[in-house]
Amino acid sequence: MSQDILILEMDGDVARITLNRPEGRNALSMELSYRLVEAVETVKRSTKIKFVVFKGAGDTFCAGDDIKEMFRWVEDEEGQYTLQKRKISIASL
């Protein structure tokens, strides 16, 4: 059974988004980046959510972009869309 690479939990007025690739230090692969954008869009559509908590599974929050996939970002149409949507600000860890 495959493990979900992003977990979105919404409880009351709080959303929790967990990057779940601890074996890769939660580096942002194309799939994880796409899922992150989807999760943020879901949270934005909710009228109940007032707070969003981002966390990483394991010992690392996020190592940044997954350099193994770096060149796929510019070649892949879905990657281009995700790059344009990735304008997330983190105020506090």
C-alpha distances in whole Angstrom, upper triangle without the diagonal:
4,7,10,12,15,16,19,20,24,26,30,31,29,25,23,21,19,18,15,15,17,16,18,20,19,21,21,20,21,17,18,21,21,19,21,24,22,22,26,27,25,27,30,30,30,34,32,31,33,31,28,27,25,23,21,18,19,23,24,24,24,25,26,25,23,26,24,24,27,29,26,27,31,30,27,29,25,26,30,29,26,29,32,30,29,32,30,33,32,35,34,31
4,7,9,12,13,16,19,22,25,28,29,27,23,21,18,16,15,12,12,14,13,15,17,16,18,18,16,17,14,14,18,17,15,18,21,19,19,23,24,23,24,27,28,28,32,31,29,31,29,26,24,22,20,18,16,17,21,21,21,20,22,23,22,19,22,20,20,24,25,23,24,27,27,24,25,22,22,26,25,23,25,28,26,25,28,27,29,29,32,31,28
4,6,9,10,13,16,19,22,25,26,23,20,17,15,13,11,8,9,11,11,13,15,13,15,16,15,16,13,12,16,16,14,15,19,18,17,20,22,21,22,25,26,26,29,28,26,28,26,22,21,18,17,14,12,14,17,18,18,17,19,20,20,18,21,20,20,23,25,23,23,27,27,24,25,22,22,25,25,22,24,27,25,23,26,24,26,25,28,27,25
4,6,7,10,13,16,19,23,23,20,17,14,12,10,9,7,9,11,13,14,15,12,14,14,13,14,11,10,13,13,10,12,15,14,13,16,18,17,18,21,22,22,25,25,22,25,22,19,18,16,14,13,11,14,18,17,16,16,18,19,18,17,21,20,19,22,24,22,21,25,25,22,23,20,20,23,22,19,21,24,21,20,23,21,23,23,26,25,22
4,7,10,13,17,20,23,23,20,16,14,11,8,6,4,6,9,11,11,12,9,11,10,10,11,8,6,10,11,8,10,13,13,12,15,17,16,17,20,22,22,25,25,22,24,21,18,16,14,12,10,10,12,15,14,13,12,14,15,14,13,17,17,16,18,21,19,18,22,23,20,21,18,17,20,19,16,18,21,19,17,20,18,20,20,23,22,20
4,7,10,13,16,20,19,16,13,10,7,6,5,5,8,11,13,13,13,10,12,11,11,12,10,7,9,10,7,7,11,10,9,11,14,13,14,17,18,18,22,21,18,20,18,14,13,11,10,9,10,13,16,14,13,12,15,15,15,15,19,19,18,20,22,20,19,23,24,21,21,18,17,20,19,15,18,20,17,16,18,16,18,17,20,20,18
4,6,10,13,16,17,14,10,8,6,5,7,7,11,13,16,16,15,12,15,14,15,16,13,10,13,13,9,9,12,11,9,12,14,12,13,16,17,17,20,18,16,18,16,13,12,10,10,10,10,13,16,16,14,14,18,18,18,19,22,23,22,23,26,24,23,26,27,24,25,21,21,23,21,18,20,22,19,18,20,17,19,18,20,19,18
4,7,10,13,13,11,7,6,5,7,9,10,14,16,19,19,18,15,17,16,17,17,15,12,14,13,10,9,12,10,7,9,11,9,9,13,14,13,16,15,12,15,13,10,10,10,11,12,13,16,19,18,15,16,20,19,20,21,25,25,24,25,28,26,24,27,28,25,25,21,21,23,21,18,20,22,18,17,18,16,18,17,19,19,17
4,6,10,11,8,6,5,7,9,12,13,17,18,21,22,21,18,20,19,21,21,19,16,17,17,13,13,15,13,10,12,14,11,10,14,14,12,15,13,11,13,12,10,10,11,12,14,14,17,20,20,17,19,22,22,23,24,28,29,27,29,32,29,28,31,32,29,29,25,25,27,24,22,24,25,21,20,21,18,19,18,20,19,18
4,7,7,6,4,6,9,12,15,16,20,22,25,25,24,21,23,22,23,24,21,19,19,19,15,14,16,14,10,12,13,10,8,12,12,10,12,9,8,11,10,9,10,12,14,16,17,21,23,22,20,21,25,25,26,27,31,31,30,31,34,32,30,33,34,31,30,26,27,28,25,23,25,25,22,21,21,18,19,18,19,19,19
4,6,5,6,8,12,14,18,19,23,24,27,28,26,23,26,25,27,27,25,22,23,23,19,18,19,18,14,15,16,13,11,14,15,11,12,9,8,11,10,11,11,14,16,18,19,22,24,24,21,23,27,27,29,30,34,35,33,35,37,35,33,36,38,35,34,30,30,32,29,26,28,29,25,24,24,21,22,20,21,20,20
4,6,8,11,14,17,21,22,26,27,31,31,29,26,29,28,30,30,28,25,25,25,22,20,21,20,16,16,17,14,12,14,14,11,11,7,7,9,10,11,13,16,18,21,22,25,27,27,24,26,30,30,31,33,36,38,36,37,40,38,35,38,40,37,36,32,32,33,31,28,30,30,26,26,25,22,22,21,21,21,21
4,7,10,13,17,20,22,26,27,31,30,28,25,28,26,29,29,27,24,24,24,21,19,19,18,15,14,16,13,10,12,13,9,9,5,4,5,6,9,11,14,17,20,22,25,27,26,23,24,28,28,29,31,35,36,35,35,38,36,34,37,38,36,34,31,31,32,29,26,28,28,24,23,22,19,19,18,18,18,19
4,7,10,13,16,19,22,23,27,27,25,22,24,23,25,26,24,21,21,21,19,16,17,17,13,13,15,13,9,12,13,11,11,8,5,6,5,6,7,11,13,17,18,21,23,22,19,21,25,25,26,28,32,33,32,32,35,34,31,34,36,33,32,29,29,30,27,24,26,26,22,21,21,17,17,15,16,15,15
4,7,10,13,15,19,20,24,24,22,19,21,20,22,22,20,17,18,18,15,13,14,13,10,10,12,10,7,10,12,10,12,10,6,8,6,5,6,9,11,14,16,19,21,20,17,18,22,22,23,25,28,30,28,29,32,30,28,31,33,30,29,25,25,26,24,21,23,23,19,18,18,15,15,14,15,15,15
4,6,10,12,16,17,20,20,18,15,18,17,20,20,19,15,16,17,14,12,14,14,10,10,13,12,10,13,15,13,15,13,10,11,9,6,5,6,8,10,12,15,17,16,13,15,19,19,21,22,26,27,26,27,30,29,26,30,31,29,28,25,24,26,24,21,22,23,19,18,18,15,15,13,15,14,13
4,7,9,13,14,18,17,16,12,15,14,16,17,15,12,12,13,10,8,11,11,8,9,12,11,10,13,15,14,17,16,12,14,11,7,6,5,6,8,10,14,16,14,11,12,16,16,17,19,22,23,22,23,26,25,23,26,28,25,25,21,21,23,21,17,19,20,17,15,16,13,14,12,15,14,13
4,6,9,11,14,14,12,9,12,12,14,16,14,11,12,14,11,9,13,13,10,12,15,14,13,16,19,18,21,19,16,17,14,11,8,6,5,5,7,10,13,11,9,10,14,14,16,17,20,21,21,22,25,24,22,26,27,25,25,22,21,23,22,18,20,21,19,16,18,15,16,14,16,15,13
4,6,8,11,10,9,6,9,9,11,13,11,8,10,12,10,8,12,13,11,12,16,16,15,18,20,20,23,22,19,20,17,13,11,8,6,5,6,9,12,10,8,8,11,11,12,13,17,18,17,19,22,20,19,23,24,22,23,20,18,21,20,16,17,20,17,15,17,14,15,14,17,16,14
4,6,9,9,9,6,9,10,11,14,12,9,12,14,11,11,15,15,13,16,18,18,18,21,23,23,26,25,22,23,20,16,14,11,9,6,5,8,11,10,10,10,12,13,14,14,17,17,17,19,23,21,21,24,25,23,24,21,20,23,22,18,20,23,20,18,20,18,19,18,21,19,17
4,5,5,6,4,7,9,9,12,11,9,12,14,12,12,16,17,16,18,21,21,21,24,26,26,29,28,25,26,23,19,17,14,11,8,7,8,11,10,10,9,10,12,12,11,14,14,15,17,20,19,19,23,23,22,23,20,19,22,22,18,19,23,21,18,21,19,20,19,22,21,18
4,5,5,5,8,11,12,16,15,12,15,18,16,15,19,20,19,20,24,23,23,26,28,28,31,30,27,27,24,20,18,14,11,7,5,5,7,7,9,9,10,13,14,13,16,16,17,19,22,22,22,25,26,25,27,24,22,25,25,22,22,25,24,21,23,21,22,20,22,21,17
4,6,7,9,12,12,16,15,13,16,19,18,18,21,22,21,23,26,26,26,29,31,31,34,33,30,31,28,24,21,18,15,11,9,8,10,10,12,11,11,14,14,12,14,14,16,18,21,21,21,25,26,24,27,24,22,25,26,23,23,27,25,23,25,23,24,23,26,24,21
4,5,6,9,9,13,13,11,14,17,16,16,19,21,20,22,24,25,25,28,30,30,34,33,29,30,27,23,21,17,15,11,10,10,11,9,11,9,8,10,10,8,11,11,12,14,18,17,18,21,22,21,24,21,19,22,23,20,20,24,23,20,22,21,22,21,24,23,20
4,5,9,11,15,15,12,14,17,17,16,19,21,20,21,24,24,24,26,29,29,32,31,28,28,25,21,18,15,12,8,8,8,8,6,7,6,6,9,10,9,12,13,15,16,19,20,19,23,24,23,25,23,20,23,24,20,20,23,22,19,21,19,20,18,21,19,16
4,6,8,12,12,9,11,14,13,12,15,17,16,17,20,21,21,23,25,26,29,28,24,25,22,18,16,12,10,6,7,8,9,7,7,5,6,8,9,9,12,13,14,15,19,18,17,21,22,21,23,20,18,20,21,17,17,20,19,16,18,16,17,16,19,18,15
4,6,10,11,8,9,13,13,12,15,17,17,17,20,22,22,23,26,27,30,29,26,26,23,20,18,14,12,10,11,12,12,9,9,5,5,5,5,5,8,10,10,11,15,15,14,18,19,18,20,18,15,18,19,15,15,18,17,14,16,15,17,16,19,19,17
4,6,8,6,6,9,10,9,11,14,14,15,17,19,19,21,23,24,28,28,24,25,22,19,17,14,13,11,13,15,15,12,11,7,8,6,4,5,9,10,9,10,13,13,11,15,17,15,17,14,12,14,15,11,11,15,14,11,14,13,15,15,19,19,17
4,5,5,6,8,10,10,12,14,15,16,18,20,21,22,24,26,29,29,26,27,25,21,20,17,16,14,15,17,18,15,14,11,11,9,6,5,8,8,7,9,11,10,9,13,14,13,15,12,10,13,14,11,12,15,15,13,16,16,18,19,22,23,21
4,6,5,6,9,10,11,12,14,15,17,18,20,21,23,25,28,29,26,27,25,22,21,18,18,17,18,20,21,18,17,14,14,12,9,8,10,10,7,9,11,8,7,11,12,9,11,8,6,10,11,8,9,13,12,11,15,16,19,20,23,24,23
4,5,5,6,9,10,11,12,14,15,16,18,20,21,23,27,27,24,26,24,21,20,17,17,16,16,19,21,18,17,14,15,14,11,10,13,13,10,12,14,11,11,14,15,12,13,10,9,12,12,9,12,15,14,13,16,16,20,20,24,24,23
4,5,5,6,9,10,10,12,14,15,16,18,20,21,25,25,22,23,21,17,17,13,13,12,13,16,18,15,13,11,13,11,10,10,13,13,12,13,16,14,13,16,17,15,16,12,11,14,13,10,12,15,13,12,15,14,17,17,21,21,19
4,5,5,6,9,10,11,12,14,15,16,19,20,24,24,21,22,20,17,17,13,14,13,15,18,19,16,14,12,13,10,9,10,13,14,11,12,15,13,11,14,15,13,14,10,9,11,10,7,8,11,10,8,11,11,14,15,19,20,19
4,5,5,6,9,10,11,12,14,15,17,19,22,23,21,22,21,18,18,15,17,16,18,21,23,20,17,15,16,14,12,13,16,16,13,14,16,13,11,14,15,12,12,8,8,10,9,6,9,11,9,9,12,13,16,17,21,22,22
4,5,5,6,9,10,10,12,14,15,17,20,21,18,20,19,16,16,13,14,14,15,19,21,19,16,15,17,15,14,14,18,18,16,17,19,16,15,18,19,16,15,12,12,14,12,9,12,14,11,11,14,13,16,17,21,21,20
4,5,5,6,9,10,11,12,14,16,19,19,16,18,16,12,13,10,12,12,14,18,19,17,14,12,15,13,13,14,17,18,16,17,20,18,15,18,20,17,17,13,13,15,13,9,11,13,10,9,11,10,13,13,17,18,17
4,5,5,6,9,10,10,12,15,18,19,16,18,16,13,15,13,15,16,18,21,23,20,17,15,17,15,14,16,19,20,17,18,20,18,15,17,19,16,15,12,11,12,10,7,10,10,7,7,9,9,12,14,17,19,19
4,6,5,6,9,10,11,13,16,17,15,17,17,14,15,14,16,17,19,22,24,22,19,18,20,18,17,18,22,22,19,20,22,19,17,20,21,18,16,13,13,15,12,10,13,13,10,10,13,12,16,17,20,21,21
4,5,5,6,9,10,11,14,15,12,15,14,11,12,11,13,15,16,20,22,20,17,16,19,18,18,19,22,23,21,22,24,22,20,22,24,21,20,16,16,18,15,12,15,15,12,12,13,12,14,15,18,19,18
4,5,5,6,9,10,13,14,11,12,12,9,11,10,14,15,18,21,23,20,17,16,19,18,18,20,23,24,22,22,25,23,20,22,24,21,20,17,17,17,15,12,14,14,10,10,10,9,11,12,15,16,17
4,5,5,6,9,12,14,12,14,14,12,15,14,17,19,21,25,27,24,21,20,23,20,20,22,25,26,23,24,25,23,20,23,24,21,19,16,17,17,14,12,14,14,10,11,12,11,14,16,18,20,21
4,5,5,7,10,11,10,13,13,12,14,14,17,19,21,24,27,25,21,21,24,22,22,24,27,28,25,26,28,26,23,26,27,23,22,18,19,20,17,15,18,17,13,14,15,14,16,17,19,21,21
4,5,5,8,9,7,9,9,8,11,12,15,18,20,24,25,23,20,20,23,22,22,24,28,29,27,27,29,27,25,27,29,26,24,21,21,22,19,17,19,18,14,15,15,13,14,15,17,18,19
4,5,8,10,8,10,11,10,13,14,18,20,23,26,28,26,22,22,25,23,23,26,29,30,28,28,30,28,25,27,29,26,24,21,21,21,18,16,18,17,13,14,13,12,14,15,17,19,20
4,6,9,9,11,13,13,16,17,21,23,25,29,31,29,25,25,28,26,26,28,31,32,30,30,32,29,27,29,30,27,25,22,23,23,19,18,20,19,15,17,17,16,18,19,20,22,23
4,5,6,9,11,12,15,17,20,23,24,28,30,28,25,25,29,27,28,30,33,34,32,32,34,32,29,31,33,30,28,25,25,26,22,21,23,22,18,19,19,17,19,19,20,22,23
4,6,8,11,13,17,19,22,25,27,31,32,31,27,28,31,30,31,33,36,37,35,35,37,35,32,34,36,33,31,28,29,29,25,24,26,24,21,22,21,19,20,21,21,22,24
4,6,9,11,15,17,20,24,25,29,30,29,26,27,31,30,31,33,36,37,35,36,38,36,34,36,38,35,33,29,30,31,27,25,27,26,23,23,22,20,20,20,20,21,22
4,6,8,11,14,17,20,22,25,27,26,22,23,27,26,27,29,33,34,33,33,35,34,31,33,35,32,31,27,28,28,25,23,25,24,20,20,19,16,17,16,17,17,19
4,7,10,13,17,20,23,26,27,25,22,23,27,26,27,30,33,35,33,33,36,35,32,34,36,34,32,29,29,29,26,24,25,24,21,20,19,16,15,15,14,15,17
4,7,10,13,17,19,22,23,22,18,20,23,23,25,27,30,32,31,31,34,33,30,33,35,32,31,28,27,28,26,23,24,24,20,19,17,14,13,12,11,12,13
4,6,10,13,16,19,20,18,15,16,20,19,21,23,27,29,27,28,31,29,27,29,32,29,28,25,24,25,23,20,21,21,18,16,15,12,11,10,10,11,11
4,7,10,13,16,16,15,12,14,17,18,20,22,25,27,26,27,30,29,26,29,32,29,29,26,25,26,24,21,22,22,19,17,16,13,12,9,10,9,9
4,7,10,13,14,12,8,10,14,14,16,18,22,23,23,23,26,25,23,26,29,26,27,23,22,23,22,18,19,20,17,15,14,11,11,8,10,9,8
4,7,9,10,9,6,8,12,13,16,17,21,22,22,23,26,25,24,27,29,27,28,24,23,25,24,20,21,22,20,17,17,14,14,11,13,11,8
4,6,8,6,4,6,10,12,14,15,18,19,20,21,24,24,22,26,28,26,27,24,22,24,24,20,20,23,20,17,18,15,16,13,16,14,11
4,7,7,7,9,12,14,16,16,19,20,21,22,26,25,24,28,29,27,28,25,24,26,26,22,23,25,23,20,22,19,19,17,19,17,14
4,6,8,10,12,15,17,17,20,20,22,23,27,26,26,29,31,29,31,28,26,29,29,25,25,28,26,23,24,22,22,19,21,18,15
4,7,9,11,14,17,17,19,21,22,23,27,27,26,30,32,30,32,29,27,30,30,26,26,29,27,24,24,22,21,18,20,17,14
4,6,7,10,13,14,16,18,19,20,24,24,23,26,28,27,29,26,24,26,26,23,22,25,24,20,21,18,18,15,17,15,12
4,7,9,12,13,16,18,19,19,23,23,22,25,27,26,27,24,22,24,24,20,20,22,20,17,18,15,14,12,14,12,9
4,5,8,10,13,15,15,16,19,20,18,21,24,23,24,21,19,21,21,17,17,20,18,15,16,14,14,12,15,14,11
4,7,8,10,12,14,13,17,18,17,20,22,22,24,22,18,20,21,18,17,20,19,16,17,16,16,15,17,16,14
4,6,9,12,12,11,15,15,14,17,19,19,21,19,15,17,18,15,13,16,16,12,14,13,14,13,16,16,15
4,6,9,8,7,11,12,10,13,16,15,17,16,12,14,15,12,11,14,15,12,14,14,15,16,19,20,18
4,5,6,7,10,11,10,14,15,15,17,16,13,15,17,14,13,17,17,15,17,17,19,19,22,22,21
4,5,5,8,10,10,13,14,15,18,17,14,16,18,16,14,18,19,17,19,19,21,21,25,25,23
4,6,8,9,11,13,14,14,18,17,14,17,19,17,16,20,21,19,22,22,24,24,28,28,26
4,6,5,7,10,10,10,14,13,10,13,15,13,13,17,18,16,19,20,23,23,27,27,26
4,6,6,8,10,11,14,13,10,12,15,13,11,15,17,15,18,19,21,22,26,27,25
4,5,6,7,9,12,13,10,11,15,14,13,16,18,17,20,22,24,25,29,30,29
4,6,5,6,9,10,7,9,12,12,11,15,16,16,19,21,24,25,29,30,29
4,6,6,8,8,5,6,9,9,8,11,13,12,16,18,20,22,26,27,27
4,6,8,9,7,6,10,11,9,11,14,14,17,20,22,25,28,30,30
4,7,9,8,8,11,12,12,14,16,17,20,22,26,28,31,33,32
4,5,5,6,9,10,10,13,14,15,19,21,24,26,30,32,31
4,5,5,6,9,10,11,13,14,18,20,24,26,30,32,31
4,5,5,6,9,10,11,12,16,18,21,24,27,29,29
4,5,5,6,9,10,10,14,16,19,21,25,27,26
4,5,5,6,9,10,13,16,19,22,25,27,27
4,5,5,6,9,12,14,18,21,24,26,27
4,5,5,6,10,12,15,18,21,23,23
4,5,5,8,11,14,17,20,22,23
4,6,8,11,14,17,20,23,24
4,6,8,12,15,18,21,21
4,6,9,12,15,18,18
4,7,10,13,16,17
4,7,10,12,14
4,6,9,11
4,6,7
4,7
4
